Amino acid sequence: MADESALRREMIEVGRRLAARGLVAASDGNLSCRAGAKRLLITARGAYLGELEEDQIVAVDPAGRPLHVGTEPSSEIALHLEVYQVRPEVGAAVHAHPPNATAFSYAGVSLAEPVIPEVVATLGGIPTAQYATPSSEEGPTAIRDLIRTCDALVLERHGALTVGGTLREAYYRMEKVEHAAQVLLIARQLGGARRLSADELSRLERMCRRLGLRWRGPASES
């Protein structure tokens, strides 16, 4: 694991990338990562990710209690704690508000259908978690079952959540969520997005296994 100073610098970089790509606005979104067996880093309440500074990154224990007096952690901390509780192997989580992906949830349209081969191969699918009041204790419950097996979720009417072994991996998955939503939006405007057939999925699965990649797509019907 990287040293804590390096992790803080990476959080700042990821926050600025999210803002530069329009994946967050103002004080939307929050980041977290593991900084040891019993220590997490999370962005502070009200922090602007595009202008994140080191003193807006809070060290907390596994229960979410700040380890130093001062800045309060993000109001979405319960969402992040749920990720680390359910997925011990996860090293970082990104919660952002990608416009297209979020708009799909407002319209009640799922991104989970296997349409884009690269998304199926790398993420499997992008399901939508049931609506939960932002910053409430409903959030962890809403993601609990899905986050066990998924690395990217749309949070109904509340952005998206991605996880990874590192902050950079979680960030790139957020990029992929929004890119997929943009592609699918255009496809729908052009007449509709075509689902990958069972044969196409089977061939994609064989390709992934040949490359030593874990298959994340639908279970084979064969």
N, C-alpha and C positions, 0 to 999 in steps of 0.2 A: 504494500500500500504506500502511496506517495506521502511525503511528510505534510503536516498540516498547512504550512505556509504555501506549499505548491498547490494543495487542494483549494485553498482560499483564492489564489490567483486564477485557478481554472474556473472557479465559480464566477468570478468577475468577468472572465472572458466569455463564458457561456451566456451569462446574463446579457452582455452587450451584443452577442450574436443573435440572441432571441429578439432583442429590440430592433436590431438593424434589419432583420428579415420580416419584421411586422408580425411576429408570433406572440408578442405581448404589447400592451399599451398601458402607459402610466404605471400604476402600481400593481397591475395584474400579474399573476404568476409567482412562482416560488421554486427554489431549488434546494436540494439536500444531498448529502453524501455521507458515507461512513468515514470516520477519521480514527478508527480503532475499534476494538471489541466492545467498548462501553462508552463510545463517544460519537456523536453525530454533529455535522455542521448543517445549518439551515439558514436561509435568508431571513432577515428581520421583518417584523410586521410593518407594512407600509413601504417597504423598500422598492425603489424604481430599479428594475433589473438592468435597464440600459445605462444607469448611472451608479451601479453598485460599487460600494467601497468596502474595505476590509472590516470596518467597524459596524457594518450592516450584515455581518455574518455571525451567527450566534452558535456557540457550542452548547449542546444539550446532552443529557444522559439518555439511556434507552427509553425512559419514561417520558421524555420531553421536557425535563426540568433544566432550566439554564444553569450552566456550571459556573457562571460568573454574574455578578450583579451588574445590571445595566439594561441593554436593549432586549426587548421581548422578541421571541421567535415568531415566525409567520402564524397568522391565525389559522392556516391550513395544516398546522403541524400534525394533527391527528391523522390526516390522510397519509402523510409521509411515514409516520410511525407504523401504520398498518402495513405499508409495503414491506418495511424491514422485518416486521413480525412474521408475516406470511412467507416472505422470500429471503431466507438467510443469505443466499448467494448474491443478492443484488447489492451493488455498491453505491448507486445513485438514483435519484428520481427527479424528473422535471415535470412541473405542472405549468402549462402555458395556455394561451387562448388563441390558437390558430384560427383565423377568421373563417376559412372555407370549411374546415372540419367541424367547427362549432356550429356554423350555419346548417350543416346537414342535420345535426341533432335538433336544432330548432324546428326544422321541417319534418322531423320524425323519420328521416331516411338513414338507414344503417350503412356503415362502411365495411361491414363484416363479410359481404359477399365476395367470393374468390373471383376477381376480375383481372387484376394487374399481376402478372407472373412474379415480378420482382418483390412485390409486397407479400404475396403468398409464400415465396421462398424464404424471406427474411423475417417476416412478422407473423405469418400464418393468417391472421385476420386482425381487423381493428373493430372489436365489438363496442357497443355503447352501454355504459353503466346506467342504471336507473337514476332518475333525478334525485338529488339530495340538496338541501339548503346549503349554500356555500358557507364554509367555516363552521359547520355544525358537526355533531357527533353522528349524523346520518351518513356523512361521507365515507368513513371507513367501512361501514356496513354495506354501502352501495357497491364498493369495489372489491370486497373481500373474496368472493368466489371467482370473479374474472381474473384478478391479478395473480392468482395462483399459477395460471398457465399462460397468461398473455403479457407481452412486454409493452403493449401500446393499447390504450383505451381512450375512447371519447367519453367525456363526462357530460351527460345530457344537460344541455344549456349552460355548461360551465367549463368549456375548454377541453383539454386533453391531458392525459397523464402517460408518460413513458418512463421506463426503467432500464437500467443497464448495469454492466459490471463496473463501468466508469461513467463519469459525468459526460465525457465526450460521446460515448456510445448512446447514452440516454438522450442527449441533445440531437444526435443524428437521426435517431428514431422519431423524434418530434418533427424534424424536417421532412422525413418520409411520410408521416401521417398527413401533414399539410399538402405535400406534393400530390399524394394519392387523392386527396379530396379535390384538389384543383383539377386534376386530370378527369376524375369521375364527373365533376360538375360540367366540364366542357363536353364530355361524352354524352351526358344526359341532354344537354342543349342541342346536340347534333342528332338526337333521335333515340339515345339509350345506350347503356353500357352492357356489353355482352359478357355473360358469365363464362368462365373457363369450363369446358366440357369435362366429363369424367375421364375421357381419354387424354385430354390435354393435362389434366391434373396428375394423372398416373405417370405420364412422361416427365412432368416437372418433378414429381417425387423421385423418380429413378435418377434423374440428373442430380438432385440434391444429395441423395445417398451416395452416388458415385463420387461426388466431390467431398464426401465426409461431412456434409452439413446435416444438422438435425432437422427432420421434416416437421414443419409447423402447420402445414395445410390440413385440409379435411382428411379423415381416415379413408384409406383405399376401400373401394367397394368390391375388389377382387378377393 
